[in-house]
């Protein structure tokens, strides 16, 4: 039984012209010299330099003056060291100083891949059979720093896909730190990140059972003042970096979804926000919420995290806890199962697991459900996004890594009321890189972080060699039938082999 896989003639390409203005700091000594140089010129010369800069860069950024002013504000401690009255500095001089500490960063210039797709919260003014979608991407720029970008798409009744053009500007969000921390959870997580145990115990003893960021910051600042050892002082900073992993971000109301980028905020994700797997989660009260599991990476440590939003404008980020919240490849089921949250994981980097929890942030006791079985997945298997609920079972798109580290897509079907039980599994890849999909930033890779069902078809957005994204479509009923039949054939073969060798 062969499945018909239709590759859509649609590609979503990166746009290297989409840039954000990032704060650039090259050390205290050089910063002091720069500030002295700018402070030494007259107001007339200052205006003559900054005026054409503002005119030029206002065409590339929505509010360049606000950005430069904010970047200048970050330098207040250095102005204090130089004994310069910050309040007395003119606006144009502040903007010019800010410009010397700003650089443009092209967020999609190096790679653009690993798409995830969910229904847009806004489904107004559509024709019958149409659905508006939001697609997220892992975008990579200079230095291989990953962020999350978005595009909006429209699917019609025949599953033709129209990608809405992205805007000319792209914005980072405002960061909001109004988190209240649970002491036990916070310090349990701190231990897993291998922070200095003596520093942790010292800080923990000075905090209440629930504390705010300002309390932690005060305790750490006071402790650092008493510490002369520079290496140990850094350990205090690392605790604050962990606290920075809990935050909210908010985008301006006047930005389109394609104008928004979720860029690393905390030190523990400074090397990237990787492979967001978005899912529309249905709560028991019938109200839906959007979540995404993702991997925060600081260059050496992997931290699984959870993102939550209702409108794709305001996002809340928290780390995930427990011995099951390890490694990459966490994917949340779109509803509770038997009263508990459920999650797919790959804690050992090789096999697929299912976990259950009473809390969406605490995960433990993973149960192995799949090992690599076929030659094209011998290196490892993993999920390609959250399970999709069908009347036949939980449909899970998987990826397998085989010879030459070629990535292919496959699929499994899990029992609805007990997803530890596999009731369907392809015995061949669903999708492999063809001759037009082999070349790119990372050759021989196709990968997805989430699919969707529309008009009786499964639509799989997939990244191609980490360079751009396309879509594949398969008839759902035929797909389910093949999943069940292939598993039956595989089990019959395994039984015959067992008899032969016994």
Secondary structure as UniProt FT lines:
FT   STRAND          6..7
FT   STRAND          12..13
FT   TURN            16..17
FT   STRAND          19..23
FT   HELIX           28..39
FT   HELIX           43..57
FT   TURN            58..60
FT   TURN            62..63
FT   HELIX           64..73
FT   TURN            74..75
FT   HELIX           76..81
FT   TURN            82..83
FT   HELIX           86..88
FT   HELIX           91..100
FT   STRAND          102..106
FT   TURN            107..108
FT   STRAND          111..119
FT   TURN            128..129
FT   STRAND          131..140
FT   HELIX           142..144
FT   STRAND          146..155
FT   TURN            157..158
FT   STRAND          161..163
FT   STRAND          174..176
FT   STRAND          180..182
FT   HELIX           183..192
FT   TURN            193..194
FT   HELIX           197..204
FT   TURN            205..206
FT   STRAND          210..212
FT   HELIX           213..225
FT   HELIX           230..243
FT   TURN            244..245
FT   STRAND          247..250
FT   TURN            253..254
FT   HELIX           257..259
FT   STRAND          260..262
FT   HELIX           267..269
FT   TURN            270..271
FT   STRAND          272..282
FT   TURN            284..285
FT   STRAND          288..297
FT   STRAND          302..309
FT   STRAND          314..319
FT   TURN            323..324
FT   STRAND          331..332
FT   TURN            338..339
FT   STRAND          340..345
FT   TURN            347..348
FT   STRAND          352..357
FT   TURN            360..361
FT   STRAND          364..370
FT   HELIX           375..377
FT   STRAND          380..383
FT   STRAND          388..390
FT   TURN            391..392
FT   STRAND          393..401
FT   HELIX           403..405
FT   STRAND          407..414
FT   TURN            419..420
FT   STRAND          422..425
FT   TURN            435..436
FT   TURN            443..444
FT   STRAND          445..447
FT   STRAND          451..454
FT   TURN            455..456
FT   STRAND          457..464
FT   TURN            465..467
FT   STRAND          468..475
FT   HELIX           476..501
//
